[in-house]
């Protein structure tokens, strides 16, 4: 018998709220990863994923900050109900309100693949810090782990070019 689990996004979002989290993986199969994400009060890092992603805004609007091949920051705006394809290795920062819901489909990481999380100075855009993780289980919420490491260190948050200290989130 073929197993085809069904997930109801509103129920999943309610479960995320009840446990106080931000992410709930629906499926983590050898070739695919599907998860629901709630918005974060403050998101400033750029995630570099080794695989492509498809983002669908179930509820709310998205401001997807991303960096082009020259490192210049841009913003793509997407309204509720919109879907977006993001190629692999594009530094991106999906920013949406805490009551918004996003469905993300991507490839599960291959053994040894690394996800990177980068921060830049809010004043001069100089590179500040990078956190790296092998993401073998998305329910462990690698974004929150990267944030803790970054924001717990004033050294990481201090720009070596202009001395601006990024405020704690």
Helices and strands as residue ranges (DSSP letters): H 9-19, E 23-29, E 32-38, E 46-48, E 53-59, E 62-67, E 73-78, E 83-86, E 92-95, E 101-106, E 115-120, E 127-133, G 138-140, H 142-151, H 154-157
